[in-house]
Amino acid sequence: MKTMNLKIVPNSYEICLEIDEQRIKLTESSLFDRIKEARIASRLSGKEMQEQDDNLESQLYGGDIAD
C-alpha cells in the first residue's frame, strides 16, 4: 500500500477482510458444486459400465447359448 501512496486505515483493512471472506465463500461454493457434479458423473459412468457388463454377460452366458 505504501508503494501506491495509500493510507491503511481501519476501514480499508475491514473492507479487505470482507472482500476476502466473500471471495473465499464464492470459491468454496464453486468447489463444492464441482465436487458434486464429479460425484454424479462418476456414479452415472459406473452405472453405464455395469449395464454394459450385464449385457455382455447375458450374451456370453444367456439361456439360449446351448442351442
C-alpha positions, 0 to 999 in steps of 0.5 A: 500500500505504501508503494501506491501512496495509500493510507491503511486505515481501519476501514480499508483493512475491514473492507479487505477482510470482507472482500476476502471472506466473500471471495473465499465463500464464492470459491468454496461454493464453486468447489463444492458444486464441482465436487458434486457434479464429479460425484454424479458423473462418476456414479452415472459412468459406473452405472453405464459400465455395469449395464454394459457388463450385464449385457455382455454377460447375458450374451456370453452366458444367456439361456439360449447359448446351448442351442 
